[in-house]
């Protein structure tokens, strides 16, 4: 299957009752108003300059696809201090009239079956939303739903609340992210750049961040979120302290998509100006028919009992044709941000 038609693959699996979007993906409940009022101060959107350097990329502490560890060098760049927000994305849409993938009807020809065999709801514009199951389960198809009307404007679907300005924008395809990046004058980071920025000189660990440090799942996933961090879904940017590089939510909150194609593990010989495997060499065992992109940092759905990916070294493949309610992005820049405007 070509990388240009992955949405159809997702929807076809959804129709059969099994959604394959990665072992730890979406959701959409609203953040705690009390937490927002007392802790989520506005933060600057001015990109942060990071000088280049050498760091230990990868880890062997948790999942084999995150290794091997090796010294990696990146050149300097600017990076957004937080995930792109709904307010930022809305300015792009107002300026360009852009319509996202989740807002467009699905082409029935992508299914490869007669149109009458396709449930009508799977042809409607929409996206994937997390719905907690009634009982414990370790099957991700038990908590994912394709929801018509779910998009960046209405993360839970057309019957839900509209998106909040300071929440990370979600439900975007890879093409949507690229369109925003081109308009803004930036680009999606390489995996190496992202991990360098996120690790901020700290050694790898498998310990879940405390509820005062990051937005992740406290309790038994997927049925019991204790919300000790103040949120049952994504948090507005700036609710948790930044890392040593001055960057917010580099772990937890929402996954962040990078420019690299996905393949389990790192090539130990790749050490400078990494760009990941070629499309030909890419392979995702969770989505073997798709050419996926690396996403990093985990989300508010990651918990020790199921998804220990609330770490800079964490990585997973992401279907480029479909967004999700816990997957966002930030940009990097090769020229001073002042020259972009």
Secondary structure, 3 states (H helix, E strand, C coil): CCHHHHHHHHHHHHHCCCCCCCCCCCCCCCECHHHHHHHCCCCCCCCEEECCEEEEECCCCCCHHHCCCEEEEECCEEECCCCCEHHHHHHHHHHHCCCCHHHCCCCHHHHCCCHHHCCHHHCCCEEEEECCCCCCCCCHHHCEEEEECCCCCCCCCCCCCCCCCCEECCCCCHHHHHHHHHHHCCEECCHHHHHHHHHCCCCCCCCCCCCCCCCCCCEECCCEECCCCCECCCCECCCCCCCCCCCCCCCCCCEEEEEEECECCCCCCCCECCCCECCCCCECHHHCCCCCEEEECCCCCCCCCCCCCCCCCCEEEECCCCCECCEECCEEECCCHHHCC
